[in-house]
Amino acid sequence: MHINPHLFILPRTPGQIVWDYKNHKQFELNLKYSTRLAELIDDPNNFNGQHTIDAQLLSAGIISTTTLVTVEWGWDELSKIFHIGTKNIPCNHVPHDIHEWSKQYLDHCTEVLTTPAPQARACERSADALTVLPKPCRLPQGSLAEALIKRKTCRAFTGEAVSLESVSTLLYLSLGYLHERENDIDDGVVEGLGARRSSPSGGGLNACEGFLLVQNVIGLEPGLYAYRPAEHTLSFIRPLPVQPLGQLLCGQHFINNLPVGLFITSRFDKLWWKYEHSRAYRMAYVEAGHISQTFQLVATAQGLHTWLTGALTDNQVEALLGLEDSAEQPLFFVGCGQSDGQVMCMELKALLNAQGQEQ
Ligand SMILES: Cc1cc2nc3c(=O)[nH]c(=O)nc-3n(C[C@H](O)[C@H](O)[C@H](O)COP(=O)(O)O)c2cc1C
């Protein structure tokens, strides 16, 4: 007999909350049950199938007949609980198509809007000591300012093909190791950690990596590719999955014909090699955010529109990228393509219109 390795226990007088964070289940144990669990933790071989509590703990998955596989984790339990506990979030029903998604999203927004919005920040509630800033008229000229202003999240794409040159530029400027900076590395930088990207990187480790999803790029077979930043090359991983892209992104089907996208991953093993404390886990996301923004600005500067999400159907994405039980984990997705710039998909707009007409 084995104790489920993905449990943590919270004291909540008069009971104990046993939380199976991998399977998103919680159980409240009274003194009798928690005492019995403590005995089984002390020696799982004391398990007795005839014992009612033991049988219940077994059927709840708190105890298991088989050894449950645990991933290798280089930080403390806190980040592990958070990372695994927020994966594959339970969803009663993943929308199968764009109509289902639109309905579900609209219902969700309607429900949220029935509760009051959070108050303004304390510093914004007082009018004291205000310094009025001059008009931001001194914007730097050129494509950066333009890209910053034009970048917006779109949710309708034409599906039109994107050129390979465009994809190459996107990857080089977002994730590539810049040749232009090779002669600009300080002497103190440790050998092997000299590669520099357009985005800053925690500890100079370049822990973030990218997998390109190709649906419609001229000159590239549709499929998944790993980007290799040192060589600026792509290695083919596998063809596109049978299920539409939206299925991998928690049912956001409006995105199914996005021509190209990037799954941004983080090499936790690199981070925990240099940074022992699990606070470094936060940095993985901060770095992914930098890369996502750069990708969007480069895409915008090329006349493309962008979309992004952190709502990954983790187990499917990991399988697709070949990262199951790996120290490299997918964190974010960003994509781009031609669009008429619509913020909302047609199907959601139609529902909103219908709702407006009913009122
Ligand atoms: C961390 C993060 C997660 C997001 N996730 C989603 C998402 O799952 N689906 C989506 O359609 N948009 C997503 N967005 C886009 C936001 O809805 C969008 O940025 C916001 O509405 C502001 O619009 P703008 O990007 O056009 O300025 C996300 C944005 C961020 C920064």
The ligand as an SDF file (V2000), in Angstrom:
LIG
                    3D

 31 33  0  0  0  0  0  0  0  0999 V2000
   -1.7090   36.7100  -18.8000 C   0  0  0  0  0  0  0  0  0  0  0  0
   -2.7750   36.9220  -19.8520 C   0  0  0  0  0  0  0  0  0  0  0  0
   -3.6510   35.8890  -20.1440 C   0  0  0  0  0  0  0  0  0  0  0  0
   -4.6390   36.0640  -21.1260 C   0  0  0  0  0  0  0  0  0  0  0  0
   -5.4640   35.0290  -21.4350 N   0  0  0  0  0  0  0  0  0  0  0  0
   -6.3680   35.1850  -22.4130 C   0  0  0  0  0  0  0  0  0  0  0  0
   -7.1920   34.0930  -22.8050 C   0  0  0  0  0  0  0  0  0  0  0  0
   -7.1240   32.9890  -22.2470 O   0  0  0  0  0  0  0  0  0  0  0  0
   -8.0580   34.2800  -23.8280 N   0  0  0  0  0  0  0  0  0  0  0  0
   -8.1700   35.4690  -24.4800 C   0  0  0  0  0  0  0  0  0  0  0  0
   -8.9720   35.5360  -25.4170 O   0  0  0  0  0  0  0  0  0  0  0  0
   -7.4200   36.5240  -24.1170 N   0  0  0  0  0  0  0  0  0  0  0  0
   -6.5160   36.4160  -23.1220 C   0  0  0  0  0  0  0  0  0  0  0  0
   -5.7200   37.4640  -22.7650 N   0  0  0  0  0  0  0  0  0  0  0  0
   -5.8710   38.7460  -23.4750 C   0  0  0  0  0  0  0  0  0  0  0  0
   -6.6160   39.7850  -22.6520 C   0  0  0  0  0  0  0  0  0  0  0  0
   -7.9910   39.5000  -22.6120 O   0  0  0  0  0  0  0  0  0  0  0  0
   -6.3500   41.1720  -23.2990 C   0  0  0  0  0  0  0  0  0  0  0  0
   -4.9800   41.4470  -23.2190 O   0  0  0  0  0  0  0  0  0  0  0  0
   -7.1480   42.2540  -22.5980 C   0  0  0  0  0  0  0  0  0  0  0  0
   -8.5240   42.1200  -22.8400 O   0  0  0  0  0  0  0  0  0  0  0  0
   -6.6850   43.6480  -23.0360 C   0  0  0  0  0  0  0  0  0  0  0  0
   -6.8180   43.8280  -24.4320 O   0  0  0  0  0  0  0  0  0  0  0  0
   -5.5840   44.1820  -25.3810 P   0  0  0  0  0  0  0  0  0  0  0  0
   -4.5980   43.0420  -25.3100 O   0  0  0  0  0  0  0  0  0  0  0  0
   -6.1610   44.3200  -26.7430 O   0  0  0  0  0  0  0  0  0  0  0  0
   -4.9520   45.4290  -24.9030 O   0  0  0  0  0  0  0  0  0  0  0  0
   -4.7450   37.3170  -21.8080 C   0  0  0  0  0  0  0  0  0  0  0  0
   -3.8470   38.3320  -21.4960 C   0  0  0  0  0  0  0  0  0  0  0  0
   -2.8630   38.1240  -20.5340 C   0  0  0  0  0  0  0  0  0  0  0  0
   -1.8730   39.2410  -20.2530 C   0  0  0  0  0  0  0  0  0  0  0  0
  1  2  1  0
  2  3  1  0
  2 30  2  0
  3  4  2  0
  4  5  1  0
  4 28  1  0
  5  6  2  0
  6  7  1  0
  6 13  1  0
  7  8  2  0
  7  9  1  0
  9 10  1  0
 10 11  2  0
 10 12  1  0
 12 13  2  0
 13 14  1  0
 14 15  1  0
 14 28  1  0
 15 16  1  0
 16 17  1  0
 16 18  1  0
 18 19  1  0
 18 20  1  0
 20 21  1  0
 20 22  1  0
 22 23  1  0
 23 24  1  0
 24 25  2  0
 24 26  1  0
 24 27  1  0
 28 29  2  0
 29 30  1  0
 30 31  1  0
M  END
$$$$
